[in-house]
Amino acid sequence: MRFDVLTLFPAMLEAVLGDSIIGRARAKGLVELNFIDIRDYTENKHRRVDDYPYSGGGGMLMEPQPVYNAYMSVAEGLSYKPLTIYMSPQGRVFDQHTASELAGEEHIILLCGHYEGIDQRVIDEIVDMELSIGDFVLTGGEIPAMAVIDAVSRLVPGVLAASTSYENESHYNGLLEYPQYTHPRQWHGREVPPILISGNHAKIEEWKREQSVINTLKKRPDMLKKAELTDKDRALIDKLNS
């Protein structure tokens, strides 16, 4: 899978995505990441990428031409149009379902805005989708872009040791993950739940499911409206709510 990120701060992305699981996936060739510096595609000697907006108000706006030139450095000559996503607080809120959708793409371009944003004309010209990581505003699109790359890349086959590494995680099936424990069996007077050391795998799986439902009801009850619940799950929720 290939990601090209159009950004003013390529070193920022490399510092984070050059390490850990994503770094190893890159080394194995499972994920290709390219960070394109928009400043390299300006048409003035000062490498300026912004100007005052016609609408007035505070702040500067990124000019369309450097963004377009950076985009064309990736897209020109391709026989297809890469899915181009603008990281924007006005976009569709990114979630695990969206990550799963994007994991089916072969090539994604992520556009990171800065200052007061980007001239609308180039957005209209090249962008296929706008994504937000939440209802708040950051100083630029780099952190959201890194979040999208991380969430999507770990769904690419081979990036994690097995699909079960993410299938049981929070949000994958519409529920939060169950609590997890490791050694020692007793810590600060707190015991590992006996069921987890019972050796009864069927009962352990049943416990995990129950705990996921309980965890979701306690922390994110709004998620239960969309989760795929069994009759047993619903009975548990009714019991806990009574």
Secondary structure, DSSP 8 states (H G I E B T S, - for coil): -EEEEEES-HHHHHHHHTSHHHHHHHHHTSSEEEEEEGGGG-SSTT---EE--TT-SSS-EE-HHHHHHHHHHHHTT-SS--EEEEEEEEEEE--HHHHHHHTT-SEEEEEE-BTT-B-HHHHHHH-SEEEESSSS--SBSHHHHHHHHHHHHTTSTTTSS-THHHHTSTTTTSS-------S-SEETTEE--GGGGS--HHHHHHHHHHHHHHHHHHH-GGGGGTS---HHHHHHHHHHH-
